[in-house]
Amino acid sequence: MWYLLATSLAALSLNKSLAYLMLGLTAFLGWKQSILDAPALLVIALIVIGWSVVEWLRNKNNKYTYLVEGLCVVIAVALVLHAIPGFHNPKVLDAVVVGPQSIPFSMYFNMDKAVVPFFLITCMPTLFVAKPLYKPGKVGWGILVLAIPALLLLAVALGGLRIEPHAPEWFAQFALANIFFVSLAEEALFRGYLQQRLSRVVHPVVALLIASLIFGLMHYSGGLLLIIFASLSGIIYGLAWMWSGGLWVATFLHFGLNCVHLLFFTYPMYAPHASV
């Protein structure tokens, strides 16, 4: 079912009807496999209902579209925070240690977080493709890509990471989850929706900074260093969105940073008392 869910997310920007059909099939399989209970199935149903209602309001009278949008955003945030019951996300990696200087790492396939783009595209039709707000040229893009290893090396200098190459056997599972169930969901909320919505009422650079700071604060459980690191990485992803208007561009830069982090540095963090 996880490949079906990933395919539905990949199709969402191309064919909404097909994407919603595949989401429905995924929900059925999730229920059969005891991954989804009644509250989660209700959330999936709300996705389809919300899409239908917003389309009707958009064609008839947009008086209540902001109310529906607010509801969709609240639910999306709750899903990102895993605050809605009924989702029994399976743990696919349990306290694995990728290297001798890395802390233990667990990973889940989070269906609640994965469906966030379905909610947000309901109220933001330009979620995946918007008009670029600035065109920097090849040099600008080159600098942005180089900012990924530069940021990770900054984390090394600050003591949060160490250089430690890895080749984990579970990389395929990591890539599937990180692209579709983590990076896409977070970029949809913070860049595709929040930064885009803010850019319509304030200067795009201000919108970039606000969205990046909120993204950083969402990582408060990891401490101040992680908040700073996440905020700076949010600026990288936000610039990618601002320069391209493409949600997938920001998503793949997000995945790219996480991938470089996993393959070449302590992951997810450096264990200060680990034996070298």
N, C-alpha and C positions, 0 to 999 in steps of 0.2 A: 504493500500500500504506500510505502514511502516514496518509491519511484513514481507512482501515480500522482501523489501529492506534489512532488517536484515538477512533474510534467504539467500539472494544472497551473502551477505558478509561472512556469516558462511560457505557457499559452495565454496567460491573462492579458498581456499587452497586445496580443495578436488576434485572439478570438475569444471574447468574453463568454459567449454561450457555451463553447466547448470547454472552457476552463471551469465554468460553474458545474457543468455536467460531470467532469472528472472529479471535482471537489465533492459532489454528492456521492459518487461511487467510493471515494476515499473515506467519507464519513460512514458509509454503510460497512465497509471493511473494518474500519476502526471500531465500530459498535460490535461487530461479530468477533473481533479479537480482544474485546474488553478494554480497549484503549480509550473509548469514549463512552460516557454515561449520559443520562438525560440532559443535564445542564449544558454539556458540550454540544450535544445534538441540537439543542435549542439555539445556541450561538451560531451554528452552521446554518440553521434555518433562517435566522435573522439576517444573515448575509444576503441570501436570495431575496427575502422580503424587502430588506432595505434598498437593494439595487432596484427592484421593481417600483417601490414607492418613490424613490428619488427621480427615476426616469419619468414617472407619471407627473410628479410635481414640476419637473423641469419643463415639460411640454405644456402643462396647464397653468400652474400658478406657483411661483417660487416662494410664496409667503412662508412656508414651513420647511424649506430646504435647509436652513441654518439649524433648525431644531434637530432634524434628522442627522445633519453633519456632526453636531455636537455629541449626539448619542453614539454615532459611529466612532468618533475619536476617543470618547471615554472608554468604550468597549475595547478599542485597539490598545490603549495604554494598559488597561487591565490585563489583556492577553499577554502583552510584553512582560508584565510583572508577575505573570502566572497567578493572578488573583481570582480567576474564575474557576470554580470547581467543575469536575466532570472530565477533566483531561488527565489520563494516567500515562504520562510520557515515559516511554521505556528508557532505562539506562543502558546504553550500548558500550560504554567504557566506564569501568569502576576503579577509581584510584590508581590508574596506570601512572608509571613514572617514566617519562620519555628519555630522561638522561640523569646522570649522577648528581647534577647540580640543580635539577628541576624539582618543584614540589609536585605531589600527587595531583592527578587530573582526572575528573569524571566528566562524561558527556552524555547528554540525553538527546533523543529525537523529539523535539518540542513541537507538537502539532498546534497547540494554542498560539504560540508565537508565530508559527508559519503562516497562519491564515490572516494575519494582520493586513497584508496588501489587498485582500478581498474586501475588507471593510473600507479601507481608505480610498480605493478606486471608485467606490460608490459615491463619495462626496468630492472627489478630486479626479475628474476625467483625464486630466493631464498628468496623472501620477507618474506614468512611465516615460512620457515624451512631452517636454515643454520647450518653449523657445529659449535658447541660450541667452543668458544675460550679459555675457562678455566672451569675446573670442581672443585667446591669448597667443595663438600661434604655436608652432612646434617647439620653440624654446621653452615656453611656459609649461607645456605638457611634459617636456623632458625634466624640467625642474620639479614638477609635481610628482612624477614617478620616482625621482631620486630622493624626494622627501621621505619616502617610505623607509628605506634603510637608514637614512639620517636620523629619523625619529627613534628607531629601534636602538641605534648606537647612542643616542642621547639618553635613552633609558638605561643603557649599560653604564654610561658615565655617572648617572645619578644613583646607581647601585640597585636598580630594580631588576635588571637582567644581566646575564653573562652570555658571551658567545659560546654556543654548544651545538654543533651540527647533529641532526637526527635524520633517520629514514624510517619512521614508524610504519609497521605493517598495516595499521588501521587508517592509513592516510585517505583511502577512498571513502571510508565512512565519514571521516572528518570533513572532506571536501564537500560531500553531498549535504551534510548538515550545515556546514558553515556558509555555503553559498545560498541555499534555499531557505533554511530554517532559522538562520541567524542574520547574516549580512543583508539579505533582501528585506527581511522584516524590519530591521533597524533603519536601513536606508529609506524604506518606504515611509516610516513614521517621521524621521528627523530631517531628511532631505526632500523626498518626494512630496510630503505633506507640509510639515512645519516650516521648513525654510522657504518653500514655494509660497505658502500662504502669507508668511511674514514679508516676503519680498514684494508683495502687492500693496503693502501699507507703510513699509519703512525702506530705507536704502538697502540694496542687496547685501552690502558688506555688513551692515548692522544685523540683518537677518541671518547671515552666515555665522556671525559671532554668537548671537543668541542661541541659535540651534545647536552650535558646537558646544557651548557651555552647558546647556541642558543635557545634551548627550553625555558630556563628561560627568555631570552630577548623577546621572542614572547609574554610574559605576561606583557610587559612594561606598559600597560594601567592601571594595578593595583598598580603601584608604586614599589619602591625599595624592600620593604619587600616581595611582591609577586614574584618579579624576583628572589630573593634569595631562597624563598621557592620552586618555580618551578624548579630552577636549581638543588637544592638538591634532589627533588623528581625525577628529570630526571636521576640523578646518580643511584637511586634505580631501576628505570625501565631499565636503560642502563645495569646495572649489571645483571638484570634478563635476558635480551636478550643475553648478552655476555656469561653467564654461561649455557644457555639452547639452544641458537640458535633459539628459538621459539618466533614468534611475539605474539602469543596468551598468552604466559606466561607473557610477559611484559604488554600486554593489561589488563590481569586480575589483575596484581599487581597495575596497574594504576587505574582500577575501584575499587579495594579493598581500596586503599587510599581514593579515593573520597567518597566511601561508608561509611567508618569509620568517615570521616570528617562530612558527612551529619548526621549520626545517633548519634554521640557523642559530636560534637563540634558546635559552632556557624557557621552557613552556609549562604552565602559563606564566610562572614567575621564578625568580632565583631563590633557592633555599640557602640562606646565608650560612647555615651550619652544616651543609652537605659536605661530604668528603669529596675531594677533587681527585 
